[in-house]
Amino acid sequence: MAQPEEAPRKPAPERKRISKLQLAKYDSTPLYYYTEKNLLDRVTVLKEQGKEIYLIAGRYTRFENDSRVYNQLTDDEKAQIEKQLRMGRKDALISFL
């Protein structure tokens, strides 16, 4: 008897951490953006206090060991979020976690 084939599993997205110490240099209220691919799961963007410097962190998953954990974005999602962020902030410095 033949075994039914399993659908190939997608690899889990890579997760990145940002510690509470690093979070202290960012505004306490993050910005949230959405991508066309996933309109329900928001992307967290952190802004440095008093500067036009932004960190696109990714999708928040949990808090563990004094760090926030974020799922990384695909290249397409990164481009979408960066485009949205640049609309009103042409001279801003933007980086990714």
C-alpha positions as CSV (number, residue, x, y, z in Angstrom):
1,M,0.0,0.0,0.0
2,A,1.4,3.4,-1.0
3,Q,2.0,6.0,1.6
4,P,0.3,9.4,0.9
5,E,2.9,12.0,0.0
6,E,3.4,14.8,2.5
7,A,3.3,18.3,1.3
8,P,6.8,19.9,1.4
9,R,7.2,22.0,4.5
10,K,8.2,25.6,4.3
11,P,11.3,26.4,6.3
12,A,10.6,28.4,9.4
13,P,11.5,32.0,9.1
14,E,14.8,33.1,10.6
15,R,14.3,34.9,13.9
16,K,16.3,37.9,15.1
17,R,16.5,39.3,18.6
18,I,16.8,42.8,20.0
19,S,17.7,43.2,23.7
20,K,16.0,45.4,26.2
21,L,19.3,47.4,26.4
22,Q,19.2,48.1,22.7
23,L,15.5,48.9,22.8
24,A,16.2,51.8,25.2
25,K,17.6,54.0,22.4
26,Y,14.3,53.7,20.4
27,D,11.0,55.6,20.9
28,S,8.7,53.7,23.3
29,T,5.9,53.6,20.7
30,P,6.9,51.6,17.6
31,L,5.5,52.2,14.1
32,Y,3.6,49.4,12.4
33,Y,3.3,48.7,8.7
34,Y,1.6,46.0,6.7
35,T,2.6,44.2,3.5
36,E,0.4,43.1,0.6
37,K,1.2,39.5,1.3
38,N,0.1,39.6,4.9
39,L,-2.4,42.3,5.8
40,L,-3.1,40.8,9.3
41,D,0.4,40.4,10.7
42,R,2.0,43.8,11.2
43,V,5.7,44.6,10.8
44,T,7.4,46.5,13.6
45,V,9.5,49.6,12.8
46,L,11.5,51.2,15.6
47,K,12.6,54.9,15.4
48,E,15.7,56.2,17.3
49,Q,14.8,58.9,19.8
50,G,15.4,62.3,18.4
51,K,16.8,61.1,15.1
52,E,15.5,60.1,11.6
53,I,17.0,56.6,12.0
54,Y,14.7,53.6,11.6
55,L,15.1,49.9,12.3
56,I,12.7,47.6,10.4
57,A,12.6,44.8,13.0
58,G,10.2,42.4,11.3
59,R,7.2,40.6,12.7
60,Y,7.1,40.3,16.5
61,T,6.8,36.8,17.8
62,R,7.6,36.8,21.5
63,F,9.6,38.1,24.4
64,E,12.2,35.8,25.9
65,N,15.5,36.1,27.9
66,D,15.3,39.9,28.1
67,S,14.9,40.2,24.3
68,R,12.2,40.8,21.8
69,V,12.2,38.1,19.0
70,Y,11.2,39.0,15.5
71,N,10.6,36.9,12.3
72,Q,12.7,38.2,9.4
73,L,11.0,39.6,6.3
74,T,11.4,38.4,2.7
75,D,13.3,40.7,0.3
76,D,10.0,41.7,-1.3
77,E,8.4,42.6,2.1
78,K,11.5,44.6,3.0
79,A,11.2,46.6,-0.2
80,Q,7.5,47.2,0.4
81,I,8.1,48.4,4.0
82,E,11.1,50.6,3.0
83,K,9.0,52.2,0.2
84,Q,6.2,53.0,2.7
85,L,8.6,54.4,5.2
86,R,10.4,56.6,2.7
87,M,7.2,58.3,1.5
88,G,7.4,61.0,4.1
89,R,11.0,60.5,5.2
90,K,13.3,60.9,2.1
91,D,16.5,61.6,4.1
92,A,15.9,58.9,6.8
93,L,18.5,56.2,7.5
94,I,16.8,52.8,7.3
95,S,18.3,49.5,8.4
96,F,17.0,46.0,9.0
97,L,17.3,43.7,12.1
